[in-house]
């Protein structure tokens, strides 16, 4: 289950006599699972001409009723305005969305899903959420709760987790 690079790091840590091999293995297992999920996600979205970023923009727009300004899309997606511009350009070229002037303020833009974009977002969201749910079919409810709690504990020891604590 470990990726080759992680096996090499564990072998080197073993050679150097590090005492925390079990923790290294756990971290590398988590990273390997995460990388596998990312690869599977990319494989599932590729036939639709979508990256994860483009998919996120589609489902954010769909969830907002089909219309949002670019700055709000960038904020909700957790990306920069420059990144959102590139994602929007690609989706517009594919005919999945349009840029329109805001009805109340013509200087502002609204991003609007096309009918094709709405259908794709709806279909893919359903497929994607079913696939994600299926990743955890091997865990019963109690195990899912336990995994969530354990991951939250690990998160608290990351730099990001420590900086988000009050």
Secondary structure, DSSP 8 states (H G I E B T S, - for coil): ---HHHHHHHHHHHHTT-S-HHHHHHHHHHHHHHHHHHHHHHHHHHTTT--HHHHHHHHHHHHTTTEE-HHHHHHHHT--HHHHHHHHHHHHHTTSEEEEE-SS-TTSEEEEE-HHHHHHHHHHHHHHHHHHHHTTTTS-HHHHHHHHHHHHHHHHTSHHHHHT--
